[in-house]
Amino acid sequence: LRFNRSLIALRLSDNNLTDVSAKAFAAALRLNSTLNSLTLDKGAIPVQQIKGLVEPVSHVLDLSASGVGPLSAVVIADLIQDHQEACGVLLLDRNNIEPEGGAVVAQMLRTNNVLQEVHLRFSGLKAEGVKDIAEALKSNTCLEKLYLIANNIGSDGANAIIDMLKVNTSLMVVDVSDNRLS
């Protein structure tokens, strides 16, 4: 990995990497300039070890079903902010982010000017988390795609999305399927 100049995608899903192996991958990837997609879904790595692996990624970061909760969302949001020139697509599907983590994601989206796509499907955001995200996206001019499938947002969350779409001109895709809208 250290000397490879053709690798553009690396999937480490379902591997339960230890701290030692995560650090070894991070050291090797730090010198790789071609990697643009890193998948660490399904518990591939402890959230605390993500930082070293994410730094070389230049476009897609997939942390779906990786045990990200509200507190881990803080680590990931800080990481994306620190390396916002690198990440264009963030996948956090099937994590227990909850409304508290939604507020953290919202804060990141308020100031991020590079992310183009965010996936938060099946993340337990509920109306409260989606309201925070919608409010943040009123001033975000970069995000183009937002996936909020199955977050139980109800009418309150849907109304927040509708209000946001009245002023946001960059979003082209918003998916709120399976959210008990009335």
Secondary structure, 3 states (H helix, E strand, C coil): CCCCCCCCEEECCCCCCCHHHHHHHHHHHCCCCCCCEEECCCCCCCHHHHHHHHCCCCCEEECCCCCCCHHHHHHHHHHHHHCCCCCCEEECCCCCCHHHHHHHHHHHHHHCCCCCEEECCCCCCHHHHHHHHHHHHCCCCCCCEEECCCCCCHHHHHHHHHHHHCCCCCCCEEECCCCCCC
